[in-house]
Each structure stands twice: as structure tokens, then as C-alpha cells.
Amino acid sequence: QNANWWDRLSTVFRGDAMYVRMNAALDLVSPHVNGMSVLDVGCASGRFAFRMLQAGASKIYGTDISSEAIESAKKQSSKLELHDKLDFFVADVVQPKSPLPHVDLVTALGVIEYFNADDMSAFLGNLQTKYILLDFPDLGRRKEFPTWLLRQVYIRVNRLPGVFLYSLDEFAKIAEPFGFKNLRVVKRNNFYYVTNLPE
């Protein structure tokens, strides 16, 4: 009951932020994604995966820790008859040696902020890709009141893991041993992304 109440309240504050974040990410990947294979981590119902396919990606893999989310994504994929271009599967990407497909690009929106340094290291070590574009939990988000405060309460009410914020230097220190270099933070529509896609 409480969680449902907080879900409704957080939706009021968040509004269409999730879609704004997705559209901003799509703007950033669109110049590059044509012909690429992509792994979308935390794909939920697959909305961003479908959008990247429309933007010209050749193959999209979507993964989420929620089996319900993956079932929903698979149903949508089946309706659209896109089995050959979309592959959704359940995975815990912070488990060491989690088998993930080899792709050109990995995307993740609203995911890495829940990874502590050890989980982040395991996640990045599991990736088989050259390029990443990740919604980046920049330290500046602490200033986004009341959203930041609301999120902290939501996390505690739902007994979720904490939110971990990284500076670019902190993130790069974890990522570079896994071959992710030339990282930069890009701000688009008040959202931050960390990427090494060509400028």
C-alpha cells in the first residue's frame, strides 16, 4: 500500500521526465546507431530498445533483472513481429561473469546510479562493447529539489539499494581498466550521460 502511494506521488513529481530522458538519449545515439548492435541494460518494457531499432540499429538486445519486465517486452516484440531484430532476456548484470552479448554499443537509462563501486566494476567488466552511453548520476542531481529528496524517501520506503553518485573522474577510474577511455559527460535536456561515442 505504502509503495503504491509513493509510486503515485513520485510520478507526480517526475512527470514525463522518464520520456524526456529517453528522447535526449535517443538524440545522442541517433547519429551513431545506424547498423549497430546494441545492448540496452535495464530495458524494462523495451520502449527505448524499440526506439533505437526505429533509428536504424541492426539488432537490439534488452536485459532487465525483472522477469515481468522482460515478459512485457517479449509480448510487445511478438506483436510487432520483430523476433529477428529484438532479443530480450533476464540477467543480473552485476554478477561477475554474467554472460552478455558482444555488441557495438551498450545503453542504460536509470540504472547505474544503483551500483556501488564493486557492482559498477562487475557491470563494466561484463560488458563486451567498445562504446557506452549511460544515464549518468552526476553529483549535480543533489541540487534537484524536491526530486532528490523524494527519491531518497522512495528508496527507504521500498527498501531499495541506495543511490550512488559519481564524478566523471571517479567513474573513469573504475571504467578505464576495462578499456573504456575518452569518457565525457554530456548534458542534454537537464539530463547527464556518460559516453565515449565519437563527438
Secondary structure, DSSP 8 states (H G I E B T S, - for coil): -HHHHHHHHHHHHHTTHHHHHHHHHHHHHHHHHTT-EEEEET-TTSHHHHHHHHTT-SEEEEEES-HHHHHHHHHHHHHTT-TTTEEEEE--TTSTT----B-SEEEESS-GGG--HHHHHHHHHH-B-SEEEEE---GGGGGSTTHHHHHHHHHHHTT--------HHHHHHHHGGGT--S-EEEEETTEEEEE-S--
